[in-house]
Every structure is written in structure tokens, then in C-alpha cells.
Amino acid sequence: MAALPDTTKDPDLSPVDFIQLQQYMDYSRVRVKDVMKDFNVGGRLAQHRFGECIDATGFSLFLTTYLEADDLPADLCQRLYCYFQNAERDVQMKSPPPKEGGVYLKEVSCYFTVLEEGQPRDKLEFTFKLYDKDGNGLLDSSEVDRIITQMMRAADYLGWEKTELRPVLEDMMKDIDSDGNGTVTLQEWIKGGMNNVPLLVLLGLKMAERDGQHIWRMKHFNKPTFCSVCQNMLLGVRKQGLCCVLCRCTVHSRCANNNPKPCINTFVKAKKLIGVTAHSWVSADCDSSKCYFCSKKIKTQAGKRCVWCQQMRHDDCVNFGSSSCDCGMLRDHILPPWAIYSVSKDEEGWKNLKDDTSIESFTPDGHVLQIAPVPGTHPLLVFVNPKSGGKQGERVLRKFQYLLNPRQVFNLSNGGPGPGLNLFRNLLDYRILVCGGDGTVGWILDKIDKADLPVRPPVAVLPLGTGNDLARCLRWGGGYDGTGLEEFLKVVQEGVLVPMDRWNVQVIPDDPQEIGDPVPYEIINNYFSIGVDASIAHRFHSMREKHPQKFNSRIKNKLWYLEFATSETISASCKKLKESLSIECCGRPLDLSSHSLEGLAVINIPSMHGGSNLWGEAKKDDRLNVTAETPEIITEHDLLKVCTQDLGDKRIEVVGLEGAVEMGQIYSGLKSAGLRLAQTSEITIRTYKALPMQIDGEPWMQPPCTIRITHKNQANMLMAAPAKTSGLFHHK
């Protein structure tokens, strides 16, 4: 987009444009502040900047760099450019339009900063610096108006009702200049912004900093809903309001700043309160449910719900009956607030704990949290990858924060698994639930290894990725369809502990000076492969890295995979693979001379490529004839026919693939399995030319090398009970 577009066209973006832009942003890992560095003096894009503006080419490069996309539609780029060219026409803007064409870099940066994820305090500080043009540490009224206008634009496309939001932001403008001197300091801007709830939601508030603070998100309700502050109904076609993720408190946007009742307490602040069980009542629309105490129906706005046991009572019945809470149907999973206690920084004992970071978890407001075990329960430590499964990860995160204590639910985008493992490390009986794809599960297992925990907790999986091979073989299904998390937690409670082998993989290049792609992992949890399937995966991976927005659903991913498999069938890039490598099992050479192979797979679990069992099933009669003692290596054809796979037998299987067509036949069920070559406890592979390889679905191109695969350890996994007919999962 080198030429300037026609700026006389309608400068407004359509909702479709905005949705398309958000989809690109969802798959980008780059931050605005990183792109800004490229346009500063000495940056690689500095030649496209003149004064406060960037030219058309610079704007295009800003988009492709920030969105990590080389295929942005030209018409979308033009409309975005026109949008920012005409931004200064807004009556609230005080600065003149760019005299030499182009767009204001700070306008573009501020807009995208508002939309991207991040901590509100960081966003506010970055926004302040963007609009402090003279760098004097002060904002005048026109600069603050410009920021608010950009936020209003973002609110419009995010679906907010601006007529309700604008008065809120205007009131904030009056209050933010706390000393009334006509200018705003950074401290005043952050303090004013952090105390304005609708603004924080617009900026993307993700986590409360103080216990008892609501975590608000915008929500549209499809049934009559009442505000818990003013008690009036939410009006409008879409009934827009703010809803707390943790307690489900609902308010008008305009009422959010009017001191709604505090949110739930997630821990106790004194040791004497440990073990003192108590209900935590919140106002709720009980929807004509029966009162737990008097058994009469509860009218609208006349009931309360306990966030832990889910009991519902009339307002007048709350003080009657037992005040003790047993955490209800999910008691085995919930870590209640009376089981988490705080040691404050001001207390004498805090200094003694300070150096032992392995037994503590810090909260943003300065508490050190520790857990007092609840006898007879198995608290669930939940890790959620919000990037997995499109928007599913974010919805699952919110749901678990509501169903369980939010202190036991961790967003892996905020600090990884370390804080959760540190908080739970003193418990001797707990479970871990990983919500994500196979890569996320492998990450958690690796962190468990490195954390040197007193016990290795069993790990269950809620599959949110694309292939989910590990989840499939543990009976958690091929993908979560978005319903029934309460039922899923019951399945976790009934899960059976199974050990799962994990394998070290060492790749030693023949020529250390020959630079290839980085090897993605040092550990195999699922499989390792060379040849045809790795070639398909490598093409798929390369295209997804270049055009991530084309791979935002399972159906699209499978269609792309099919296309690459078809082209690989035609090109046969790995034909005569046996001439390009040799393989030894426990030091014994494996004879490949009689086979025509295009691929070689080393498999640890009975699922690959989203559900294909390359090893196949042994017949029931054959399984009965297998001897109790398994030799270190099996290569004989007759013995291999009756060998079964076992996740924890310290053996790994080697399978040959004749080509992409055979892979398709196995996946579709037209063929039962690949060619069984060996079952062994140690493998050495030597390659003589550059070949595509993959570990657990992550492909790379590897120059000639030696590969050694040896047993590492066993992870404790939870296997679900045999599947029953339900709507929880889909398997393909």
C-alpha cells in the first residue's frame, strides 16, 4: 500500500472491519510498544516517519508488523488508513490534520493499545506518554479529550452503548484533575483511570488487585436482568451491563462507580480464621428457585446465593439455618477461602518466609498466601491457556473462576504455571487440570519436573487445542464443545491415575556449523516422526505462522491439513526414505531394506494427527497370549503382531508409513494401522540429508544428524472413565 488512498470516502470503519481487525489481533504476539521502537530514530522503519506522522507505506508496515500478517486485505488497509487520516475531523480533536499527508503515529498507536490485552495500569501509563507530546509530564485538556475520543471509538466497535458510557467518562474528566489546576499529571491520570470501572473494562481489566474487588466484563443479557446497585432493570434491546466474573453481580455501566457491594473474599487474613467454614452470600436472581431453608419459591430480587455451595435462600432466611458451608457438589475440587491464609508484609513472620519462594504466592496488594489442607478433599489446581481453542480458552477461564475459588485458577498468559505450582507445593493430595492443547500439557509437565515438588500430582486435561492426541488417549476427548463444566469436574473426580512414559530426545548435528531450524522440544510426550507426515506438518506450520488468521478454527485447520497432504501425495518429497537414514533399537540395527517407506514414526501414545492410531489394536485372542515379561526390544513380525501399547511400560513403538495416502486411509478408518517395525526402550537414528521432522506436532527442517531417544521418567496422569454417550466432547 504505497500510494495514498482516496480520503474523501467514508472514514468510518464498519463493524465487519472491526471484527476482522480483532481476529488478526487475537493471533498476534507483538505489542504496540515494540512496533513503536521501529519508528524511532535508528529503527528499521524510521525512514517512513516525518515529525509526528508516518506515511502510507509506514502505516502498511505498522499493520503487517503489529498484526504479524502479510496478507492483510488491501481494502481493509485503505479503510484503516482513511479512518486515521480523517480522525482529526472529530470536533473534539484540537490538533490540525497532517499537512504533508500521512497519519499521526500516536493516534494509531493509542488506538491499538486500547484494544490489545494488557494490564490497565500499563495501558494508562503508555497512553499518557503517547499524548504528552512535549514530554513535560503533563496533559492539557485537549490531549485528554483526544484519549477519551479514541476510547469512545473503541467502545463503539466493541458494542458498548455510547450514550450511557459518555456521561461516565465526562464525569471522570471532571474528577481526574484532582488539584483543579487545568493539567493532569501521570499520577492523577493513573489514579483517575484506575478508579473508573467502565473505563477499566474498556481497557481490558483481567484480574482484581485486591481481595473483594469485582472483575467486571461487559455482557449482553437475553432475559430480564436487574442492577444490584439501583435495583432497576437493564433496558434496551440487548440489555447491556457489567457482570462480575467471580460472583455474577450485575450493574449498569453508570452504576459501577456507585459503590456496589464488595465481591467475594478468596482467602482469610488471619490464621485464627483457618478452618472456620461459612457461607458467602451474594445477591442473585434465583429464578423462582426454592429456598434451601423454607422450601418456598424465591421471587425476583428477593434471594441470595452462596458462591461456594450454591445454596439459595430468601433474603429473610439467610440468617436462619446452618451458617456452616460444605462447598456443595464440588467440595472435592474447591479450595475454600478458609483454607488459604495470608501473611502480611507488616507481620513479623513474613521476613522468615521471604527467602523461601517455593512455599509462597504473592498477591499484587502485598500478601503472601499459604494453604492449610482440607482433610478428605483433592483441591484442583487449574491452568488455562486463553489462546487455545480460539475464544474457548477465555470462556473456560471465566467459568472456572466462577465455579471454583479464583485463587486456584491460573491464566497461563500471566506468569505461566510457576505461581500456581508454588502456591500448591505444600499440599500432598491435589490434582491439576490443564485447559489447552497438547503443547500446553507438555509445558506443564516440564514445569512440574523442574519445580521439584514433594509429590507429583496427577494431571487431567480439558482439550482446547487442535489435535489433542494426548487428551484422546486419556479419554478426555478430541475437543471441548463449550458445555457442562460442572459435569466435566465430576468426571475428573472419578478419574484413574495412570503413569505415562516421557522420553528424552537428543539431536546432534553432523556439522555444528550447518544451521538448521531450532529443535522445538527436548522431551517426547506423544510422538516423534521423520518424513511424509513431518513434511505435511512443516508446510502447515509455516503457512500458519505466515497467515495465522486463516487457522482460527478446527474445521479450517483440517481443511488446510488435507490440502497439504494432497500436495505431498503428488510431490512425494520423502520417497525412498530408507536411503536417507538408519535406525538402531537398543544397539541392534533395524532392517528397512524390504520396505518402501516415506515416513517413520516413534510413538509413545495410541493417537497421532488428531486421532490416528498408527500402531493399531491387537486382537483380543492375541493379547491373551502375550507373556508377562516383555523383552527389551521386539522386531520379529509375529511377536509385533500381538504387542499392545501401554502408556507406562517404558517401551516406545516404531512404525513405518508408506506415504500420505496411507496416512489418510488410517485416519479415515480404511486401514487399521501403519507398518509395525519395533517396540523398544532406546532408539538411535542417523540421517544423511536434510529431512523434515516433528516432535509432538511441532515440525522443523533438520540437517544430517544423530538422534538419540531414551526414557526420561513417568508423569502421573488422570484417565477418564470409559466414555458414555454425552454432549461434552467430540472425538474427531
N, C-alpha and C positions, 0 to 999 in steps of 0.2 A: 504494500500500500504506500507507494512513494508519492503519488500525486494527491493533492488536497481534494477531498470530496466536495460536493456541492453543499454548502452550509445553509442554503436557503430552504432546504427540505425541513420537514417536521423534526425538531430537535429532540423530541421526547422518545424514550425507549418504551417499547410495548412490554406488557407482562411476559410475553413469549421470549422476547430478547433477554429480559432479566433472568428468567428461569434457565435459559440456555447458558447465560453467563455464570450463574450459580453452579451449574453442573460442571463446567470447566474448573471452577474454584474448588469444588469438592475433591477433585482428583489432583490438585496441585499441592506440592510440598514447599513451594517458595513463598517467602513473606515479602510484603511491600518494602520493608526497611532494607531488605537485601537487594532488591532491584534498584532502590534509590542510590545505593552506593555506585552502581554502574554509570549513573548520570553525573556524579560529582566530578570535580577536576581530577584527571588522571584515570577515570573509569573508562571501561571499554566502549561506552555509549556516549561519552561526554561531547563528542562532536555534533550530536543531534540536539544539544541544549543551547539556547541563546537566552541569557538572562534567567527569568523565571519560567520560561516556556520550553517546550520540546516540539520539534517539527513532526510532520506526518509520519515519516519513516521511524523517527524515535518513538512515536506513540505506538506504532505497529510492533516495534521491537520490545517496548514495555509490556504489551499484552502477551506476545509469544513467550517472553522470558518469565513473566509472572504466572501465566496460566500453564506453562510447560506444554504448549501446543503449537505445532507448526501448521495446522490445518484449520485455523480459525476462518469461518466463512467471511469472504470479502465484504458482503453486505452488512454483516454484523459489525465488522471493524469500522466501516464507514459510518454506520449509525452511532456507534460509540464515540467516534471522533467528532461527528456533528453535535452530539449531545454535550461534550465538553467544550466545543467551540462556542456553543450558544449558552453555556452555563451563566455567563456574565449578564445575560439579558434579564435574569431574575431581578425583580425590583429590590430585593433585599441585598443584592450584591453591590458593593461600593466601588470596587476596582474596575477600570475600563477594560474592554476586550483587548486581547493581544494585538498590538499594532502591526506586527510583522507576520501575522498568521500563527498557526500552531495552537497549542493548548497549554494551560498552566499546569506544570508538573505537580504542584502541590494540590491542585483540585483533584487530579486523577489519583494521586497517592492517598489523599484523605478519604475519597470515596471507597476505594478498595480496602483501606484499613478498617473502615467501619463495618464492611461486610465480612471480612475474614475472621476466623476464630482467634481467640486470644484472651488474656486477662484484661478486664475493664480498666484497671489502673494503668496498665501498659498502653492501652489504646488512647486513653485520655492524655497521657503524657506525650505520646507520639503526635497526636492531633495538635496539641498545644504548640509543640516545636515546629510543626509544619506551617502553622499560621502566624507564628511570631516572626514576621518577615525581616524585621530589623535586628532580631536576636537580642533584644533588650530585656527579655524575661517578662514582658507584659503584653497582654492582648487588649486592644481597644474595642469599642462596641461593634465596629464594622467587621472586625476579624472574628469575633464571637458569633455574630449573625451569620457569617459565611459557614461556620462549622455547623450551626443548627440547621441551616438550609440544606446542607448536604445530608444530614441525618434525617431530615424530613423526606428527602428524595428516597433514601434507602428504606425508610418506613413505608412509603407509598408502595414500593415494589415488593416489600415483604408482606403486604396485605394488611397493614395497620390502617385503622380509621383515623385519618389525619385531623379531622375536625375535633376528635377527642384528645389527640396527642398534642396538638399545637398549644392549647392553653397551658398544659402541664409544662412544656418546655419554655413557654414565655414566662411562667411564674419562676422557673428555675433561673432564667436570665436576670430576673429582678433580685433574686436572693444570692446569686453566685458572687457578686461584688460585695463581699461582707463588710468592707470598710467604707463603701459608698463613694470611693474616690474616682469612679469613672473608668478604671482599668482593672484588669484581672491578672493576678499572679498565678504561677503554676500551682502553688499550694491551694489558692482559692478555687482554681479550676478543678483540680482533682477532688477536693473536699466537696464542692458543689455537685460534681458529677457522680461521685460515689454514693451520695445520699439521695439520688433521684432514681427511683425504682424503674419507671418506664424507660428512662434513658439507658440504664444498665442492661435491661433486657434487650433493647435495640442494639447495644454494643456487643451482646453475646455473653452475658454473665453465665458462667458454668458451675461455679462452686461457691457456697457460702464461706465466708471467712470466720464467722463467729457461730458458735453453737446456738441454736434457737433462731437463726436467721433463715428466712424463706429463700428458696431457689425458684425464682419466677421464670415462667416461659409464656409466650403468647399462645393462646388457644382459641379456636372457634368451637362453640358448643352447638349441638344439633337438637337440644331439648331445653325446656325452660330451666334457667340457672340463676341463682341469686348471689349477690355480692355479700360477702361475710362482714364487710365494714358498714355499708349504708343500708343493708338488708333489702335493697331494691333489686328488681330483676335486670339481668343483662338484656339490653334491647338490640334491635337490628336484625337483619335477615340472617347474618352469620353469628350473632350473639358473641361478640368478641370480648375477651377479658384476659386477665393474667391468672395463671394457675400454678400453685406451688408443686414442684416435682415431688417433694417429700411427704407433705401432709394433704395435698389436694385442696387446700384453701383456695377459693376463687374470689377475685375482686375486679372491679372496674379499673381501667388504667388510671383514671383520675383519683381513685380511692387508695391506690397502692401506697401513697406517701402519707396517708392519714392514720398511721399507727395501727395496722391490723394486729390481731393477737399474735404473739410470738409463735414460731414454728416449734417442732418437737425438740426435746433435748436428747442428744445421742450418746451422752456419757455423764457420769456423776463427777462432781468436783471435789468430793471428799471421800476418804476411804471408809468412813463410818456408814456411807450410803451403799456400799457394795453389798449386793445380795438382797437389798430391800426392794422387792418386786412391787410395782404399782402401775395402774393403767395410765395411759397418756391420752386424754380425751381431746378431740378436735371437733369443731362444728362440722356437720356433714349433712348432705341431702340423703336421708335414709330411704327415700323412695318407697314409702309405705311398708318398710320392713318392720318386723315385730321386735319390740323391746325385749332385751335379754332378761330384764328384771321382772317386768309386769306382764310380758307376753302380749301387750296391746300394740296396735299399729302406731307407727310414729308419723306424724304429719310433717309436711314440708317445713323446713327451718325450725323444727322442734326437737331435733335429735343430735346426739353426739356419737362418735365412733372412736374406739381405742385403736391407735395406729399399730399396736403390736399384736393383739389377739383378735382384732376386727369385730369385737362385740359392739352392738349398737344399743343405745339406751335413750329414753326420753331425757330432755334436759333436767326434768324434775327427779329422774330416777338415778342420775349419776352418783349421787351421794348415798344411795342405798345399795345393799348387797355387798359382796366382797370387793375390797379395793385392791386385792392381790391379782396380778396378771400372770397368766401361764404362757403367753405368746401364741396361743391358739394352735391351728393346724400346722403352722410352720415352726413350731418351737424347737425342733431338732436342728434347724438351719439358722435361726435368728440369734444374733449376738446382741442381747438387750442392753439398754443403757446402764443398768445396774451391774453389768459385767465388765464395763470399761470405766476405769477411773483415771483421774487427772492428777498429775504432779505439776504444780505451777512453778514458773521460773522464780517466783518470790519465795518459795518454800525451801527450807534448808536441805531437804533430801534431793532436790533437783541436781545440785552440783555433783553428787555422788553418782547419778545416773548419766550425767552429761557425756562422759567419755566412752560409755558403752553403747554405741549407736545401734547395736544389734538387738537391743531389747526395748527400743523406744520408737515412737512415731510422733513427730512434731505437728501441731496444728498451726495454721497461719497466725492465730492470735496468741501463740506462745505457750501452749500446753504440751506436756509430754503424756501420751496415752499409754496405758498398760491394761492388760486383760486379766481378769480373775475368772478362771474356768467355771462353767456352769455344769455341775455333775449330770451325767446321763444325756448330754447333747453333743452334737458334732457340728459346731458352727461352720458356716460356709464362707470361705474367702473367695470373692467373685472378682475376676479380672475381665474387663470388657474392652475389646478393640473397636472403637466407634467408627473406624474406617472400613470395617469388614461388612460385607453384605449390603453395600450402598448405605441407605439411611437406617437399615435394621439395627446396626450397632448402637446408634444414638437412642433409638426407642427402647432397646433392651436395657441400656444403661439406666434410663429414667425409670423403667418398670421395676428393676431390682432395687433402685434407691427407695422406691415406694414400698415394696414388699418386705424388704429386709432393713436392717439398720444401715444407713448410708455410709457409716464408718467401716463397714465390711465390704463395700463395693468400690472398686478402683477403676478409674479411667486410665487405660494404658498410655494415652496420649499425654498424660500429666505425670511425668516422672517414672513411667514404666512400672514393673512389678515390685521393685525394691521396697517402697513404703509399706505395701501390704504384707509382704513376707516378714519384714521387721516387726510389724505390729503383732503378727500371729505366732512368731517364732517360739514363744514360751509355751504355747498350747501343745499338748501331747496327743490330742484327739480332735482333729478337724479335717475338713475336706476343702478342696479347691475346685472351683468351676471356671473354666476358660471359655469365654464367649468370643469366638473368632474362627479363623481358618486354621489349617494345619501348621502354617508358618507361625502363627501366634502361639499355638500349643507348644511347638518346638522351642520357641523363645522362653516360655515359662519354665519348661523342663530344664533348659540350660541354666536359667537363673536359680532354680531350686538346687541344682548341683553346686553352683558357685556360692550359694548362701550358707552352705554347711549347717543345715538345720538339724536340731536334735532328733527330729523324726522326719520321714519323707511322707507327706500327706498324699492320699490318693487323689487323682485328678480326673474330673469329669469334663465333658465337652458339650457346649451348645454350638452347633456348627453354623457359622455365618459366612464362611468362605465360598469358594467356587467348587473345588474338587472334594474337599472334606473326606479324604480317604481314611484317615485315622479315625475320625468320628464314625464312619460307616462300619469299620470292622469292630468297633467297640459298641455297636448297636445304637448310637445316638442319632443315626440317620444321615442323609445326604444334604440336608439343609433345613433350617428352621423357617416355618412359614408365617410366623408372627402372632401365633395364638397360644393361649394356655400355659403361661409360665408357672402358674400355681401347680398345675398337673405335672409339668416337667420337673419341678422340685420334689414332688412325691416320687418320681422315677429315680431321681438322684439319690434319695434317701434309701431306696431299695437296691441300689447298685452293688455289684460284687467286685471285690478287689482282685485285680489280676496283674501279675508282673509283666512288663513289656521290655524286651531287649532294646538296647541302644548301642550303636556301633560307631567307633572312631573311623574316620576316613582321612588318609594322608596322601596328598598329591605332590609328587616330587618331579619337577620338570627335568627333562634330559639336558636341556640347555638353560641354565638360570638366567642367561641374558635375553632369551626369547620371551617377550612379554605377551601374555595372553590375557583373557578376561579373568577377573578375580574369582577364586573358588568361593561360592556363596556360604557353605557351611563346612564345619569340621566334624559334624556328627550326622549320622543317618538314623532317622526315626522310622521313615516309611520305605524309601527305596532309593537306589542309585541306578542310573542307566546310561548306556552309550549307544549312539546310532540313531535309528529311524525315529523313535519316539522323542529323544532328546532334540533332534533336528526340528521336529514339529513344534516342540515346546519353546525352542530358541527363537523360531520365527514368530510364534505367538507372543512371547515375552518382549521381543524387540518392537513389534508393532504396538503393543500395549504401552510400552514406555514412551513411544513417539506420539501416540494418539490415545491417551487414557480415556477420553470421553466416549470412545467407541466401545468400551469394555465395561459398561456400568450395569450389566445385568447378567444373570446366569445364562439366559437364553442367547443373548448376543455372544457371550464368551464361547458357548458351544458351537454356534454357527461359524464363528471365526476359526475355531479349532478344526471344524470339519473342512473348511476351505483350505487351511494349511496342510491338513492330512491328504487332501486330494492332490494338491500340487506336489507333495512329497512322493506320492504314488507315481506320478508322471516322471519326476526327475530322478528318483531312486538314488539320492546323493550318497547313501551309505551302502551301496551294493558291494558285495564281496568283503564284508566286514572282517572275516576271519584272516584275511591277508594283512589287516592293519593292526592287529593286536594278538596277544597271547594271554592266557589266564592260568593261574595255579591255585588250587584249593588245598590248603594245609601243606604246601610244598609239592603237591602232585600236579603235573601238567594236565590240563583238560583238553581232550582231543575234539577239535571242531572240524576236522577235515571232511567228515561225511555230511556236514550240514551246510545249507546255503542260507546264511543269516544276514539281516540288515540291522539287527539290534540285539543288545544284550542287557538284561535287567537283573539287578541284585535286589531282591525284595525281602523286607522284614515283616510286612503285614499283608493280609489277603485282599488288598484293594489298591488299585492304581488307576490313574487317569479318570477319576470320578466314578469308580465302581467296578472296574475290570479286575477280575481275579485271574492273573496270568498263570499262577501255579495250578489252579483248578482244584476241584474237590475229589478226594479219594472215595471210591465206592465203599459202602458200609461193610461189605463182606471182606474187602481188602484191609480195612482199618483194623478189623478184629485179629488179623494175622501178624500185625506189626509186633516185633519183640520189644520188651521193656527197655533194654539197653540199646541206645542209638549210637552207632559208630561216629567217630569224629568227622568223617567225610563219606558221602554216598554219591557214587557216579554211575553205578550199574543200572541199566534201564529197568530191569524187573523190580528192583528194590525202590527205585524212584517212583514207580507207578503207585506204590502203596504208602508212600511218605505223605504225612499231613503237615500242614503248617501249624506252628504254635508260637504265640507271641513271646513266650518266656522260656523257650527250650535252649537258648544260647546257640541256635543254629540260624543260618540265613540261606535263602534259596537263590539259585541261579537259573534264569530262564532265557531261552533264545527266541527271537522274533524274526519271522521270515520277511516282514515288510509292513507297510502301512495298511494294506488290505487286510492282513491277518489281524492287526490290532482292531480294526473296525469290526471284524467278524466276532472277535472275543467280546468287545464292548456291547455289541447288539445281541449277543447270545447265539449267533450262528455257529460259533466254535467254542468249545469248552475251555481251552487253555492254550498257552504257548508251549514251547518245547522244553521239557524239564531236563536240565543239564547236570545239576549238582545240588546237594544240600551239605553245607559245610560250616565250620566255625572260624575260618580265616581265609581271606582271598587276596591274591596279588595279581594285578592286571598291568601289562606293559603295552603301551600304544606306540606306533611307529609313524604316525602322521597326525595332523590336527583333526580332532573329532569333536562333534557336539556331545555334551554330557549334561546330566542334571542330577541334583540331589533334592529329594522331597519337593519336586515341582519347580525348582529354581535352576534354570539352564545357563550354560556358558560354553564358550568355544575354547578347547584345551589343546595346546601344542603337545608334541610327543612327551610322554611322562611315564612314571611308575605310580600305581595307585595301590595302597595297602588298606585293607578293611579288616579291623579286628574288633572283638567285643569290648565295649566300654563298661556298661553297667545295666541295671534294670530300673525302670521307673514304675512307681505304683500308680496304676490307672484304675478307674472305675468303669466297669462294663454294665450297661443297662440290661434289664431282664429281656428275654425274647420278645420281639415286637408284637404288639397286638394291633388290631385294626383301629386306627385313630387318625385324627387330622393334624397331629403335632408336626409330623415330618413328611417330606417327600424324599424318596431314595435315589432318584435319578435326576 
